[in-house]
Amino acid sequence: MSIAYLGPPGSFTQAALSGLGVPPDQAVPYPTVRQALDAVRAGDASAAVVPWENSVEGSVTESVDALTSGRDLRIVGETLLRVQFALGIPTGTPDTPGSTPDGAPDGAPAWLGSVRQVLTHPIAHAQCRTWLGANLPRADVVTTASTAQAAKEVGTAATPGAAAIASPNTLRRYGLRIVADDIGDRHDAVTRFVKVTRPAAATDAPPTGVDRTSLVVPLADKMQHLHTVLQEFARSQVPLTAVLSRPGGCGLGTYSFLLECEGHIDDPGVGVVVASLTRHHSAYLLGSYPRADLGRLALSR
Ligand SMILES: O=C(O)C(=O)C[C@]1(C(=O)O)C=C[C@@H](O)C=C1
């Protein structure tokens, strides 16, 4: 069966598929993270790959919210990808010497004068803020469901004054001319992607010794329990790797927590913590899966 991913082709998510062992001929692009996950829920895809966390911008809350909107999906794997960004404009864009936009630096290249609008994914935008602020401070930023979608829209519509931020290969794929490369604020930016399945299909991976466990603790209006939740990890000496609060749905100040820790549910420490949080705080498991290795990063260009 097919494997859904955040498309269109050329997205960073597509570049991450090989790191999760997804054969290219099984991968099917979906327009949004939610639609990719819903395809798994509906049984139209056996698994989905979605972005989960970025080293510069933090958690991909769209993915966290879409995944935790039900208790019916499990994370079964993760991979890491180094992400690099470039700016592309339609090939027909004429250079307009002497018309650099308001606020652009003196002596800026001529093509800058033509760019009024930059399309990209919000997390890519967040990673290119410094470059955009210095070079295109007055350009409108239009967010798209993925960087590849931005490249596709700019390449297809060839709207005068529009540019896209995506990986260099993706800009080329959609026929754009790269006018600025390596425009990310951090050259070591990394995005973590996860593979998600229905629990019935999830052959829970056995412990490898280098695993991660993700769970949700929906504290909602019982915020005073947060410190006891965190103490459970300390007591069992289980290292927490992430704590993310999301709106709990019961008004301001109520939260649901995504917690991630080192170790596997079948490891004694993690097992004890998850069992206790499940019993006392209605926690539920999102998955125990092999942790990706920072030393074996793929580079997406
Ligand atoms: O826009 C894409 O191409 C994606 O795959 C999404 C995404 C993300 O959500 O973080 C993936 C990696 C980059 O950090 C920017 C965007």
The ligand as a MOL file (V3000), in Angstrom:
LIG
                    3D

  0  0  0     0  0            999 V3000
M  V30 BEGIN CTAB
M  V30 COUNTS 16 16 0 0 0
M  V30 BEGIN ATOM
M  V30 1 O 8.1310 22.5760 3.2470 0
M  V30 2 C 8.6560 21.4670 3.1130 0
M  V30 3 O 9.2530 21.1410 2.0790 0
M  V30 4 C 8.5410 20.5240 4.2130 0
M  V30 5 O 8.7940 19.3680 4.0260 0
M  V30 6 C 8.1300 21.0640 5.5600 0
M  V30 7 C 9.2790 21.6280 6.4020 0
M  V30 8 C 8.8300 21.7470 7.9170 0
M  V30 9 O 7.6550 21.6810 8.2150 0
M  V30 10 O 9.7350 21.9720 8.7520 0
M  V30 11 C 10.4110 20.6860 6.3800 0
M  V30 12 C 11.6870 21.1020 6.5150 0
M  V30 13 C 12.0580 22.5300 6.5820 0
M  V30 14 O 12.4070 22.7880 7.9390 0
M  V30 15 C 10.9410 23.4340 6.1830 0
M  V30 16 C 9.6850 22.9690 5.9720 0
M  V30 END ATOM
M  V30 BEGIN BOND
M  V30 1 2 1 2
M  V30 2 1 2 3
M  V30 3 1 2 4
M  V30 4 2 4 5
M  V30 5 1 4 6
M  V30 6 1 6 7
M  V30 7 1 7 8
M  V30 8 1 7 11
M  V30 9 1 7 16
M  V30 10 2 8 9
M  V30 11 1 8 10
M  V30 12 2 11 12
M  V30 13 1 12 13
M  V30 14 1 13 14
M  V30 15 1 13 15
M  V30 16 2 15 16
M  V30 END BOND
M  V30 END CTAB
M  END
